Amino acid sequence: MSQTVWTFLIVGVSFILYIVVAWWSRAKSTSEFYVAGSGVHPVLNGMATAADWMSAASFLSMAGLIAFLGYQGAEYLMGWTGGYVLLALLLAPYLRKFGKFTVPDFIGERYYSQGARLVAVIAALFVSFTYVVGQMKGVGVAFSRFLEIDFKYGVIIGVLIVFFYAVLGGMKGITYTQVAQFCVLIFAYLVPAIFISVLMVNNPIPQLGLGGKLHDGTYLLDKLDQVCRDLGFQEYTISKKNTIDFAFITAALMLGTAGLPHVIVRFFTVPNVKDARKSAGWALLFIALLYTTAPAIAVFSRTNLIDTVQDKPYSELPAWFKNWEGTGLLKFEDKNGDGKVQYYNDANPTFVETVANERGWKGSELTVDRDIMVLANPEIANLPAWVVALVVAGGLAAALSTAAGLLLVISTSISHDLFKNWLRPKISEKGELKTARITIAIAVVIAGWAGINPPGYVAQVVAFAFGLAAASFFPAIIMGIFSKRINKQGAIAGMITGLVFTTAYIVYFKFLGGTPDAYWWGISPEGIGTLGMLFNFIVSIGVTYLTPPPPLEVQQMVEHIRLPDD
């Protein structure tokens, strides 16, 4: 069968599976809509959590970023992996013991203030919406290649699908759909990695293949380093990035994890604290399968891309190149009119003055959207058509699973935290459920529009969300659990400070013309959330000790949740 037929078959079967599961497990009450009735088995919840966690940024964009950034891309790998460990060990059991299934609910109760709840709702909406925009771009990338259509139409199709099963199923439907999506995405990620590892270095374990030898006896990483040098790029295994920015991005990704509402809520879908700990452990195992494979896929894809296109006549390039050109995410411009592809670092003045001018190159002629690398990788390596189709299905599963979880958080923040617990406390269960579904419908449309015009690559957009979460939620949650003295005045002032500062910094440097040479201490927008978090801590503690301590019952509540006993 052709690649197109395989793609329609595998993607079609997977989507039928998702829809059937969503219909079978559709929510019939607010408890099922918000937390799946707290009856999910720890192993299944671990799979669902892993699918929720391994978004389009993990599946599509992380390996793509590492492919182009090399060692420098380790900040994403270390930040996201370490972040989940932090969340699973330091926060999840205590939040589960507290018994409130949303972050605004926790903050509103812990800081005995509707004002604190409102600030938390606003922060949750900021974080979740920023995150979901990245997922919608990932959906568009996968659909545009799968259907061979323009990227924006791929986003629109993804919007319609997410709308169906998120609105219908709520958390119960999303949870069991995510179990199916995890199985699809992890299989789709590992199979081509194993194939390519065998073909390139004759090792079926991609993690080991990364350090293996090619058939000519050259180490794979040595070859990639040499190729990068020859084309004017920085060596793959070396990073010359500002160390402060590297550390701040890693910390923002790690600490922002602790404030991600769509992940935290997963620990309320199991019956008790013990099962929350178990599901956290299972999720970490499932997540490690993908995260330890990503560096290998990055190296394989960058090496194969350069080998396939560099100095090759455009007319002789394989079909995958022309197919990706049709999506608008891969572009060739013949600047010197010789009909060949010249791909090099034209931002390197020394290289341009010597090698490029000597060879008659007029500028790099290849533009590659980094988010296509994982999807294009099996095609570049000339793997069987069914493997290519499987990766498309996996990319869609990753993006859709996280998008659905985020949209549910957005709807919960408005229907439960804003309406039920503040504006309309007497709203009926039916009315609350209706409000939640209407909110998802509106949010998915807005997210789809923003996904068509994202402010960066998927992983970059997601990094902004993590930074916002670190700057707003992390101090309030961590001090709310481990400090009896922190009060509502401190928490509110800190969250507002962190959120406003981080948002302003990102907006200024990404949308209002700010240039990198004006970064504070060289800290990029992706890492500024760490500084916002520090400001949050300072303001929270300072205001707290200038104002009265929390009521005695709140201090006793903190003591209770800090010592899980079931």
C-alpha positions in Angstrom: 0.0 0.0 0.0 1.1 3.6 -0.6 2.1 5.9 2.2 -1.1 7.9 1.8 -3.3 4.8 2.2 -1.3 3.7 5.2 -1.7 7.1 6.8 -5.4 7.3 6.3 -5.8 3.7 7.6 -3.7 4.1 10.8 -4.8 7.6 11.6 -8.4 6.7 10.8 -8.3 3.6 13.1 -6.7 5.5 15.9 -9.3 8.3 15.7 -12.2 5.9 15.6 -10.7 4.4 18.8 -10.5 7.8 20.5 -14.1 8.7 19.6 -15.4 5.3 20.7 -13.6 5.6 24.0 -14.7 9.2 24.5 -18.3 8.2 23.9 -18.2 5.1 26.1 -16.6 7.0 29.0 -18.5 10.3 28.5 -19.1 12.3 31.7 -22.5 12.3 33.2 -21.9 14.3 36.3 -19.6 17.2 37.4 -17.4 14.8 39.3 -16.8 12.7 36.2 -16.4 15.8 34.1 -13.7 17.3 36.4 -11.9 14.3 38.0 -13.3 11.2 36.3 -15.1 10.3 39.4 -11.8 9.7 41.2 -11.9 6.0 40.2 -9.1 5.5 37.7 -6.5 2.7 38.3 -3.0 4.0 39.1 -1.4 2.3 36.0 -4.0 3.7 33.7 -3.7 7.1 35.3 0.0 6.9 34.8 -0.5 6.3 31.1 -3.0 9.2 30.9 -0.7 11.5 32.9 2.2 10.6 30.6 0.1 11.3 27.5 -1.0 14.6 29.1 2.6 15.4 29.9 4.1 14.4 26.6 2.5 17.0 24.4 3.3 18.2 20.9 6.3 19.9 22.5 7.7 16.6 23.7 6.7 14.4 20.7 7.2 16.8 17.8 9.3 19.8 18.9 11.8 18.7 21.6 13.8 16.4 19.3 13.5 19.0 16.6 14.9 21.7 18.8 17.7 19.4 20.0 18.4 18.5 16.4 19.3 22.1 15.6 20.5 23.3 19.0 22.6 20.3 19.8 23.9 20.1 23.4 22.3 23.5 24.0 18.9 21.8 23.6 19.5 19.8 26.8 17.8 22.6 28.8 14.5 21.3 27.5 15.3 17.7 28.1 16.6 18.3 31.7 14.0 20.9 32.6 10.9 18.9 31.6 12.2 15.6 33.0 13.4 17.1 36.3 10.1 19.0 36.6 8.0 15.9 36.6 10.2 14.4 39.3 9.7 17.5 41.4 6.0 17.5 40.9 5.6 13.8 41.6 7.7 13.7 44.8 7.3 17.2 46.3 3.8 18.3 45.5 1.3 15.7 44.2 0.7 13.7 47.4 0.1 16.8 49.4 -2.2 18.4 46.9 -4.1 15.1 46.7 -4.4 15.0 50.5 -5.8 18.5 50.4 -8.7 17.2 48.4 -9.3 20.2 46.0 -8.9 19.2 42.3 -7.9 22.6 40.8 -5.0 24.9 41.6 -7.3 27.9 42.1 -9.4 25.8 44.5 -6.2 25.0 46.6 -5.1 28.6 46.6 -8.5 30.0 47.4 -8.9 27.7 50.4 -5.3 27.7 51.6 -5.1 31.5 51.5 -8.7 32.0 52.7 -9.5 34.5 50.0 -11.7 34.9 47.0 -9.2 37.5 45.8 -6.4 34.9 45.8 -8.7 32.5 44.0 -9.4 35.1 41.3 -5.7 35.8 40.8 -5.1 32.0 40.5 -7.9 31.7 38.0 -6.3 34.4 35.9 -2.9 32.8 36.1 -4.3 29.3 35.2 -6.0 30.8 32.2 -2.7 32.5 31.1 -0.7 29.4 31.6 -3.2 26.9 30.0 -4.0 29.1 27.1 -0.3 29.8 26.3 0.3 26.0 26.5 -2.6 25.0 24.4 -1.6 27.4 21.6 1.6 25.2 21.2 -0.5 22.1 21.0 -2.7 23.5 18.3 0.4 24.3 16.2 1.5 20.7 16.7 -1.9 19.5 15.5 -1.6 21.7 12.5 1.9 20.4 11.6 0.8 16.8 11.7 -2.5 17.3 9.9 -0.9 19.5 7.2 1.5 16.7 6.3 -1.0 13.9 6.7 -3.6 15.5 4.4 -1.0 17.4 2.3 -2.8 20.7 2.9 -1.8 24.1 4.1 -0.8 24.3 7.8 -3.7 26.6 8.8 -6.3 24.1 7.5 -4.6 21.4 9.5 -5.1 23.5 12.7 -8.8 24.0 11.8 -9.3 20.2 11.4 -7.6 19.6 14.8 -9.9 22.2 16.4 -13.0 20.3 15.3 -11.7 17.0 16.6 -10.6 18.3 20.0 -13.9 20.1 20.3 -15.8 16.8 19.9 -14.2 14.6 22.5 -13.2 17.3 25.1 -16.7 18.8 25.2 -18.4 15.5 25.2 -16.2 13.4 27.6 -14.9 15.8 30.2 -12.1 14.4 32.4 -13.5 10.9 32.4 -13.6 10.7 28.6 -10.3 12.5 28.3 -8.6 10.2 30.7 -9.5 6.9 29.0 -8.9 8.5 25.6 -5.4 9.6 26.8 -4.6 6.0 27.8 -5.3 5.0 24.1 -3.3 8.0 22.9 -0.3 7.1 25.1 -0.1 3.6 23.6 -0.3 5.1 20.1 2.3 7.9 20.7 4.9 5.8 22.5 4.8 3.0 19.9 5.0 5.6 17.1 8.0 7.3 18.8 10.0 4.1 19.5 9.5 2.1 16.3 11.1 4.5 13.8 13.9 5.3 16.3 14.7 1.6 16.6 14.6 1.2 12.8 16.9 4.1 12.1 19.3 3.1 14.9 19.7 -0.3 13.3 20.2 1.2 9.8 22.7 3.8 10.9 24.8 2.2 13.7 23.5 -1.4 13.8 22.2 -1.1 17.3 18.5 -1.7 18.1 18.6 0.5 21.3 18.4 4.1 20.2 19.8 5.4 23.5 23.0 3.4 22.9 23.0 4.0 19.1 23.5 7.7 19.8 27.1 7.0 20.8 27.6 4.2 18.2 29.7 4.0 15.1 28.6 4.3 11.5 29.3 1.6 8.9 32.5 3.4 7.9 33.8 3.2 11.5 33.3 6.9 12.3 31.4 7.7 15.5 28.0 9.2 14.7 28.5 12.3 16.9 32.0 12.9 15.5 30.6 12.9 12.0 27.8 15.3 12.9 30.2 17.6 14.7 32.4 17.7 11.5 29.4 18.3 9.2 28.3 21.2 11.4 31.8 22.7 11.3 31.9 22.3 7.5 28.6 24.2 7.1 29.5 27.0 9.5 27.3 25.8 12.4 28.4 25.4 16.0 29.6 21.9 16.8 26.7 19.7 17.8 28.2 18.5 21.1 29.3 22.0 22.3 27.2 24.8 23.7 28.4 28.4 23.8 25.1 29.7 25.2 25.0 32.2 28.1 25.3 29.9 31.1 22.9 32.1 33.1 20.2 31.8 30.4 20.8 28.1 30.1 20.3 27.6 33.9 17.3 30.0 34.0 15.5 28.2 31.1 16.1 24.8 32.7 14.8 26.0 36.1 11.8 27.7 34.5 10.8 24.5 32.7 11.4 22.4 35.9 9.7 24.7 38.4 6.9 25.6 36.0 5.9 22.0 36.0 4.8 22.3 39.6 2.3 24.9 38.6 0.8 23.2 35.5 -2.9 22.8 36.4 -3.6 20.1 33.7 -1.0 17.8 35.2 -1.8 18.4 38.9 -5.5 17.6 38.3 -4.5 14.1 37.2 -3.6 13.2 40.8 -7.3 13.7 41.8 -8.6 11.1 39.3 -7.4 8.2 41.5 -9.1 7.0 44.7 -6.6 8.1 47.3 -3.1 9.5 48.1 -1.5 6.1 48.0 -2.7 5.6 44.4 -1.6 9.1 43.5 1.9 8.2 44.5 1.7 4.9 42.5 0.4 6.7 39.4 3.2 9.3 39.6 5.7 6.5 39.6 4.1 4.7 36.6 3.9 8.0 34.7 7.6 8.7 35.3 8.5 5.3 33.8 6.3 5.9 30.8 7.6 9.4 30.3 11.2 8.2 30.4 10.6 5.9 27.4 10.2 9.0 25.2 12.6 11.4 26.9 15.6 9.1 26.8 14.9 8.4 23.1 14.6 12.1 22.0 18.3 12.9 21.8 18.9 9.9 19.5 16.1 10.9 17.2 17.5 14.5 17.1 20.9 13.2 16.0 19.6 10.8 13.5 17.2 13.3 11.9 19.8 16.2 11.6 22.5 13.8 10.1 20.1 12.3 7.6 18.6 15.7 6.6 22.1 17.2 5.8 23.2 14.0 4.0 20.0 14.0 1.9 19.8 17.6 0.7 23.2 19.3 1.0 24.6 20.1 -2.5 22.0 17.9 -4.2 20.1 19.0 -7.3 16.7 20.1 -6.4 15.2 18.2 -9.3 16.6 14.9 -7.8 15.4 15.4 -4.3 13.1 12.6 -3.0 9.3 12.9 -2.8 9.2 13.7 0.9 11.0 17.1 0.3 8.3 18.2 -2.2 5.5 16.9 0.1 6.8 19.0 3.0 7.2 22.0 0.8 3.5 21.9 0.1 2.8 22.5 3.8 4.8 25.7 3.8 7.0 24.4 6.7 10.0 23.5 4.4 11.2 26.0 1.8 13.9 26.0 -0.9 15.0 29.2 -2.6 17.6 28.9 -5.4 19.5 32.1 -4.6 22.5 31.5 -6.9 20.6 29.8 -9.7 22.6 26.6 -9.9 19.7 24.3 -9.1 21.3 22.8 -6.1 20.4 23.0 -2.4 23.0 25.0 -0.4 22.3 24.7 3.4 24.7 26.4 5.7 24.9 29.0 8.5 24.7 32.4 6.7 24.6 34.1 10.0 28.3 33.2 10.5 30.3 36.1 9.0 33.6 34.3 9.0 32.2 31.3 7.2 30.4 33.4 4.6 33.5 35.5 3.9 35.6 32.4 3.3 33.8 29.2 2.3 30.4 30.6 1.1 31.9 33.3 -1.1 34.6 31.0 -2.5 31.9 28.5 -3.5 29.6 31.1 -5.0 26.8 30.7 -2.4 24.5 33.6 -2.1 22.8 32.7 1.2 21.4 29.6 2.8 18.7 28.3 0.5 16.9 25.9 2.9 14.5 27.0 5.6 13.3 24.2 7.9 10.6 24.5 10.5 12.1 22.6 13.4 8.7 21.1 14.4 8.7 18.9 11.3 11.9 17.0 12.1 10.3 14.1 14.0 7.5 13.6 11.5 9.9 13.9 8.5 12.6 11.7 10.0 11.2 8.3 8.9 10.6 9.7 5.4 14.1 11.1 5.2 15.5 7.7 6.3 13.3 6.0 3.7 11.5 3.8 6.2 8.4 1.7 5.2 5.2 3.6 4.5 3.4 2.2 7.5 6.1 3.5 9.9 5.7 7.0 8.4 2.0 6.8 8.9 2.4 5.6 12.5 4.5 8.6 13.4 1.8 10.9 12.0 -0.7 9.1 14.2 1.6 9.5 17.2 2.1 13.2 16.7 -1.6 13.8 16.5 -2.1 11.7 19.6 0.5 13.7 21.6 -0.9 17.1 20.5 -4.6 16.2 21.0 -4.1 14.5 24.4 -2.5 17.5 26.0 -4.8 20.0 24.2 -7.8 18.3 25.6 -6.4 18.3 29.1 -5.6 22.0 28.9 -9.0 22.9 27.5 -10.6 21.1 30.4 -8.5 23.2 32.9 -9.6 26.4 31.1 -13.3 25.3 31.4 -12.8 24.2 35.0 -11.2 27.5 36.0 -14.2 29.4 34.7 -17.1 27.1 35.5 -16.0 25.7 38.8 -13.5 28.2 40.3 -15.1 31.4 39.0 -18.8 30.6 38.7 -19.4 27.8 41.2 -17.1 29.1 44.0 -17.5 32.8 43.5 -19.9 34.4 41.1 -22.8 32.0 41.3 -22.4 29.6 44.2 -26.0 28.4 43.9 -25.6 27.3 40.3 -27.0 23.8 39.7 -24.8 20.8 38.7 -26.5 20.8 35.3 -25.8 24.5 34.9 -22.2 24.1 35.9 -21.7 21.3 33.5 -23.2 23.3 30.7 -21.0 26.3 31.5 -17.9 24.1 31.4 -18.8 22.7 28.0 -19.6 26.2 26.5 -16.2 27.4 27.9 -14.3 24.6 26.2 -16.1 25.4 22.9 -15.1 29.0 23.0 -11.5 28.3 24.2 -10.8 25.7 21.5 -11.8 28.2 18.8 -9.6 30.9 20.2 -6.7 28.5 20.7 -7.1 27.3 17.1 -6.8 30.9 15.8 -3.7 31.5 18.0 -2.2 28.2 16.9 -2.3 29.4 13.2 -0.2 32.4 14.2 2.1 31.1 17.1 4.8 33.3 18.5 7.5 30.6 18.0 8.2 26.9 17.7 6.0 24.6 19.7 8.6 24.0 22.4 9.3 27.7 22.6 5.6 28.6 23.1 5.3 25.8 25.7 8.4 27.2 27.5 6.5 30.5 27.9 3.7 28.6 29.6 6.1 26.9 32.0 7.7 30.2 32.8 4.4 31.8 33.6 3.5 28.8 35.8 6.8 29.0 37.6 6.5 32.8 38.2 2.9 32.6 39.4 1.9 29.3 40.9 5.1 27.6 42.2 5.9 29.9 45.1 2.2 30.0 46.2 1.9 26.2 46.1 5.2 25.3 47.7 4.9 27.8 50.5 1.2 27.0 50.9 2.2 23.4 51.6 5.4 23.8 53.7 4.9 27.2 55.4 2.2 27.9 58.0 3.2 31.5 58.2 2.6 32.6 54.6 -0.7 34.5 54.4 -3.1 35.7 51.7 -1.6 39.2 51.4 1.8 37.7 50.7 0.5 35.1 48.3 -1.6 37.5 46.3 1.1 40.2 46.0 3.7 37.6 45.0 1.5 35.9 42.3 0.6 39.3 40.8 4.2 40.4 40.8 5.5 37.2 39.2 2.8 37.0 36.6 2.8 40.6 35.5 6.6 40.8 35.3 7.0 37.6 33.4 4.2 38.4 31.0 5.5 41.9 30.3 9.0 40.6 29.6 7.7 38.0 27.2 5.4 40.4 25.4 8.0 43.1 25.1 10.8 40.9 23.6 8.5 38.7 21.5 5.9 41.2 20.2 7.0 44.7 20.8 10.4 44.8 19.2 12.7 44.1 22.1 16.1 42.8 20.9 18.3 40.1 22.5 21.1 42.6 23.3 18.7 44.2 25.8 17.9 41.0 27.7 18.4 41.4 31.5 21.7 39.6 32.3 21.3 37.8 29.0 18.1 36.0 30.1 15.8 35.1 27.2 11.9 35.2 27.4 12.0 31.4 27.7 13.9 31.6 30.9 12.6 34.8 32.5 10.0 32.9 34.5 12.7 31.9 36.9 13.4 35.5 37.7 9.7 36.2 38.0 9.5 33.3 40.4 12.3 34.8 42.6 10.5 38.1 42.6 7.3 36.2 43.6 9.1 34.6 46.6 10.7 37.9 47.7 7.4 39.9 47.5 5.4 37.0 49.1 7.7 36.7 52.1 8.2 40.4 52.5 4.5 41.2 52.5 3.7 38.2 54.7 5.9 39.4 57.6 4.5 42.9 57.4 0.9 41.6 57.8 -0.9 39.3 60.3 -0.4 35.6 60.2 -3.1 33.2 58.8 -6.0 32.1 61.1 -5.3 29.2 63.4 -7.6 26.8 61.4 -5.6 27.5 58.2 -2.3 26.7 60.0 -3.8 23.5 61.3 -5.0 22.6 57.7 -1.4 23.1 56.5 -0.1 20.8 59.2 -2.7 18.2 58.2 -1.9 18.1 54.4 1.8 18.1 55.0 1.6 14.7 56.7 -0.3 12.4 54.3 -1.7 9.5 56.3 -3.8 7.5 53.8 
